[in-house]
């Protein structure tokens, strides 16, 4: 439904406003008139509420004495602008003309007032025979501001003149003044609507792009699998990391025969075996079922049920559908690899394909977005040029956009070119993601070194408390991701707008020796209560332009699902943020002091 601008004004001026809008063919503008009372009594918001059309997106209220004491609109009103004028007649004629006529003792009238002058006199409390006495007290003449809308205006003016016994004159003002006055309101409304539409489109595009980038980044683990069981485990891990479901079940399919890998609840098992489309909702509606395959061949069925955040199930499903093709490719490649193991001809295919999907997708996507934006701006500039409405600022804006977009495209094409040189080594040397023993402090030190200039010593003070001999068996990249996201969050949000900051990280074994505790603290700006309550929610961010809203959600999933631990956050505005992370020893299999 198209959102319209609603102009509310006095009934005496409705014909002129309506005629001006009709002349300009503004089909997104409607005019509504309220009764003529000149402030006796003033209009109120409840009275105006009943006049506003349902498709009204913005309201402009025009008037003078009738607006006295109106105040601010109620919270449930559309966006409203109250625009009082010095004289009501300024709506149809220039200020100097109106002011001079009033100063000369003229009683100004419009065609709409004149068309019903007898009722107007009655509304003022006078009989027709009293009109002469009434008008002589304050007026020297009658002045009709004639916009040309009433062909009988001259006749009506003569009738009123005969009753009032005052001289009368007619000033032809036309509709130009009214049209110009309204044109600015309409253009401002349309500009605001256009900005709102562009902002919403950008928000949706950024959210969708963030979803796709996150999914591509998490395909690295899947890309390094060597056999079907490892691929299935990677797919399950991928979906757990992305969606944090309470239940996840995979049903392997080979030669159209389902092969259970575990005991699946009867209702889910029947729903999975009955799936004929690419997806379906689970019987309880709290998750979805996916078909993993290549072409018409079904390779597996997966159930993601009882989502931690079911309100995001539509977005989750779209993200899952975007990666099922790669998942199917990984399963197919695993099966092909098994058949061709002796020749080893397929050993690097899945790694190469997934490497391309992960590494090239991001710069290619950025380049396509930049090219699309430049194409759109070029089309709009051409249209403005053809319509002879192109301004110098339009051209300057396009040239600046063209320069920044081409620079962005060139940088990302160069990045793609550099990445292709590394794919050969990835294809040959890629290995499955495995746990290994490593020193946790060394892992943290590597993360800090990798951040380079983002952690300048003169601005950011790092205090690390950790036994350098603390050795654990885990996936180093998991811990690196945890520390990268925590430190990155402090730099991006905690120290935003600040010259200096400090980060304190304390890692130690619990006294019982059964768990590992990590306490992370920064002295940044802290979190508001509403932000603290949603910090681990997926897609939640306080800075959508520079974040996807998945960093802390991934930290939460890594710690709670992969490592079997827990994470809690404490913060108050202005007092920094503190994370308490507890991980059981069993999650790493061994800890060697």
C-alpha positions, -999 to 999 in steps of 0.1 A, spaced: 0 0 0 13 34 -10 20 58 18 4 92 13 9 127 26 -23 141 43 -27 179 43 -52 191 70 -65 226 66 -95 248 72 -126 243 50 -124 279 37 -91 270 19 -98 234 9 -108 242 -27 -76 261 -34 -54 234 -19 -73 206 -36 -72 224 -70 -34 230 -67 -28 193 -59 -50 182 -88 -32 205 -112 2 190 -102 -13 154 -104 2 146 -69 -15 112 -65 4 106 -32 -12 136 -15 -47 139 0 -65 169 14 -88 168 44 -107 198 57 -117 204 93 -146 228 103 -142 265 102 -142 278 138 -112 301 138 -102 289 173 -137 291 189 -131 264 200 -97 253 187 -94 219 170 -80 189 190 -62 157 181 -92 135 187 -111 155 162 -83 153 136 -78 116 142 -112 107 128 -103 127 96 -70 110 88 -71 83 60 -59 48 68 -31 50 42 -16 83 56 21 81 64 27 117 72 4 146 83 8 183 78 -16 206 97 -20 241 83 -38 270 101 -36 299 124 -60 306 153 -75 271 149 -42 256 160 -40 274 192 -32 251 221 -30 220 199 4 209 213 23 178 202 5 149 185 -2 117 204 24 89 202 1 67 180 -3 94 153 16 92 120 46 115 116 30 150 120 41 185 113 21 214 127 27 245 105 10 276 117 9 306 94 9 343 103 -23 349 83 -45 321 69 -47 341 36 -10 335 31 -20 301 19 -34 316 -13 -16 349 -18 17 365 -11 25 379 23 30 415 12 -2 416 -8 -22 401 22 -6 423 48 -11 455 27 -48 447 21 -53 441 59 -34 473 68 -57 493 44 -88 481 63 -98 453 39 -119 424 50 -103 395 32 -125 366 19 -120 335 -3 -142 320 -29 -151 292 -5 -162 316 22 -181 338 -3 -199 308 -18 -217 304 15 -215 339 29 -250 338 44 -241 308 66 -208 323 75 -226 355 88 -250 333 108 -220 313 122 -206 347 134 -238 354 153 -253 381 130 -285 383 109 -281 396 73 -297 429 82 -270 434 108 -242 428 84 -236 465 76 -234 475 113 -210 446 119 -186 452 91 -185 490 94 -169 486 128 -136 473 116 -135 471 78 -133 498 51 -138 475 21 -143 439 11 -114 422 -7 -119 390 -26 -87 370 -32 -100 353 -63 -82 321 -73 -106 316 -103 -122 285 -90 -158 299 -86 -172 314 -118 -200 330 -98 -176 348 -73 -182 382 -88 -220 379 -85 -217 367 -49 -194 395 -41 -219 420 -54 -246 404 -32 -224 407 -1 -215 443 -10 -252 453 -12 -258 439 23 -227 453 39 -228 487 21 -189 485 18 -168 491 -13 -156 458 -28 -127 448 -50 -115 416 -65 -78 407 -66 -70 378 -90 -43 356 -73 -47 324 -92 -32 291 -78 5 297 -84 12 308 -48 -7 279 -33 10 254 -57 45 267 -48 38 266 -11 25 230 -13 53 219 -37 79 222 -10 59 202 15 53 175 -11 90 174 -21 102 172 15 77 143 21 89 124 -10 125 129 -1 119 116 34 100 86 20 129 79 -5 155 81 23 135 58 45 131 33 16 168 34 8 177 29 44 154 -1 48 168 -16 16 203 -11 28 195 -26 61 179 -57 45 208 -60 21 234 -57 49 216 -84 70 213 -108 40 249 -102 30 260 -108 66 241 -141 67 257 -153 35 292 -143 45 289 -160 79 277 -192 62 306 -191 37 332 -185 65 320 -216 84 323 -239 54 361 -241 59 358 -270 83 335 -288 59 359 -282 30 387 -301 48 368 -333 54 382 -365 39 354 -390 41 316 -390 44 314 -395 81 337 -365 86 316 -345 62 284 -354 80 300 -344 113 312 -311 98 277 -305 85 262 -312 119 288 -290 135 281 -262 110 244 -262 117 249 -264 154 272 -234 152 248 -214 131 215 -222 147 222 -237 182 193 -263 180 184 -284 210 180 -314 187 198 -323 154 195 -355 135 210 -367 102 197 -395 81 221 -408 55 206 -417 21 224 -440 -4 208 -454 -36 175 -439 -23 177 -460 8 176 -442 42 204 -455 65 199 -443 102 231 -434 120 213 -430 154 179 -434 170 156 -407 157 123 -398 173 95 -415 155 77 -383 144 109 -367 131 120 -400 114 86 -402 96 87 -366 86 123 -369 72 115 -400 52 84 -383 38 102 -352 27 99 -347 -11 107 -310 -14 139 -291 -5 127 -283 30 98 -285 54 90 -275 89 94 -300 117 61 -314 132 63 -291 163 70 -260 141 102 -251 161 127 -261 134 130 -274 98 139 -304 77 164 -301 48 171 -323 18 208 -325 10 216 -337 -25 230 -331 -59 205 -326 -87 177 -351 -82 198 -374 -61 191 -374 -24 223 -379 -3 210 -371 31 182 -356 52 188 -334 83 164 -322 110 172 -290 129 147 -289 157 139 -268 189 159 -238 179 173 -217 207 160 -186 189 128 -199 171 118 -163 161 146 -164 136 135 -196 119 127 -180 86 162 -163 84 178 -195 96 161 -215 69 172 -191 42 208 -194 54 206 -232 56 192 -234 20 221 -213 8 246 -238 20 229 -271 14 242 -272 -22 278 -270 -8 269 -296 18 256 -319 -9 288 -313 -29 309 -322 1 290 -355 6 292 -363 -31 329 -356 -32 334 -377 -1 317 -406 -18 337 -401 -50 369 -398 -30 362 -432 -15 357 -448 -49 388 -432 -63 410 -435 -32 436 -457 -48 442 -433 -77 440 -403 -53 428 -382 -81 400 -366 -61 420 -360 -29 420 -322 -33 388 -315 -52 365 -308 -22 391 -286 -5 397 -266 -37 359 -261 -44 352 -251 -8 383 -229 -7 370 -210 -37 336 -208 -21 350 -194 11 379 -172 0 366 -158 -34 330 -154 -24 336 -124 -1 357 -102 -24 336 -112 -54 304 -103 -35 318 -70 -25 328 -62 -60 294 -71 -74 277 -49 -48 299 -20 -57 293 -25 -95 256 -28 -89 255 4 -69 275 23 -95 252 9 -123 221 21 -104 236 56 -98 246 58 -135 211 49 -146 196 75 -123 221 101 -135 212 93 -171 175 97 -164 181 130 -147 202 142 -176 175 131 -201 149 150 -180 172 180 -178 170 179 -140 206 169 -134 224 192 -110 262 198 -105 259 181 -71 243 150 -88 273 148 -112 298 154 -84 281 127 -62 282 102 -91 319 109 -99 328 104 -62 308 72 -61 324 60 -93 359 66 -80 353 49 -47 334 20 -63 361 13 -90 388 14 -63 368 -11 -43 363 -33 -73 400 -32 -83 411 -40 -47 388 -70 -45 397 -83 -80 434 -80 -70 426 -99 -39 409 -127 -59 440 -128 -82 463 -132 -52 440 -159 -36 441 -181 -67 478 -185 -63 473 -201 -29 446 -226 -39 471 -251 -53 488 -254 -19 455 -256 -1 444 -284 -24 475 -304 -19 483 -297 18 447 -294 33 441 -317 62 410 -325 83 403 -302 113 417 -321 142 424 -315 179 460 -310 190 479 -302 221 490 -266 224 500 -240 249 470 -218 256 490 -187 263 510 -191 231 476 -193 212 465 -160 229 499 -144 221 495 -154 184 461 -138 183 474 -105 198 503 -104 173 480 -111 144 459 -80 152 489 -59 146 481 -22 143 446 -27 157 463 -31 191 488 -3 194 507 -5 227 506 32 232 467 31 232 457 -3 243 472 -19 274 470 -57 274 474 -76 307 476 -114 304 477 -137 334 482 -173 323 506 -200 332 529 -203 301 531 -241 306 493 -246 306 488 -271 278 454 -283 265 442 -306 238 416 -289 217 411 -271 183 434 -241 184 413 -222 158 383 -224 182 402 -207 210 416 -182 185 381 -174 173 370 -168 209 398 -144 217 396 -126 183 359 -119 188 363 -108 224 392 -85 217 376 -73 185 344 -64 203 363 -43 228 381 -24 200 350 -19 179 324 -11 206 341 -8 240 367 17 231 348 35 203 354 72 205 381 67 232 419 73 229 430 47 254 418 15 269 430 -16 288 421 -53 285 427 -78 312 426 -116 305 431 -141 333 432 -178 326 436 -204 354 426 -239 365 399 -241 391 410 -252 425 393 -286 420 413 -292 388 382 -301 369 377 -270 349 393 -241 332 383 -205 339 388 -175 317 380 -140 329 380 -113 303 376 -77 313 379 -43 295 374 -8 309 354 4 279 321 22 277 302 -8 290 267 -20 279 233 -7 284 209 -31 301 189 -38 269 222 -45 250 235 -68 278 203 -88 277 208 -96 239 245 -97 236 245 -134 226 215 -132 203 222 -139 167 221 -110 142 221 -85 171 245 -56 168 246 -19 179 266 -10 147 250 -27 117 273 -9 92 304 -25 108 292 -58 121 271 -88 113 258 -94 148 272 -130 148 305 -126 166 293 -130 202 267 -155 191 295 -177 176 316 -173 208 285 -185 228 280 -215 205 318 -224 206 319 -224 244 285 -239 252 282 -265 224 317 -273 211 335 -270 245 306 -279 267 312 -249 290 294 -217 299 298 -180 294 283 -151 314 286 -114 308 285 -86 334 285 -49 325 271 -15 334 273 17 313 307 34 318 322 5 338 335 -18 310 325 -54 304 335 -87 321 331 -122 307 333 -153 329 340 -184 308 341 -219 325 351 -250 305 352 -285 319 385 -303 317 368 -332 298 361 -309 270 398 -308 261 405 -345 271 437 -335 289 453 -305 306 491 -308 313 507 -284 338 
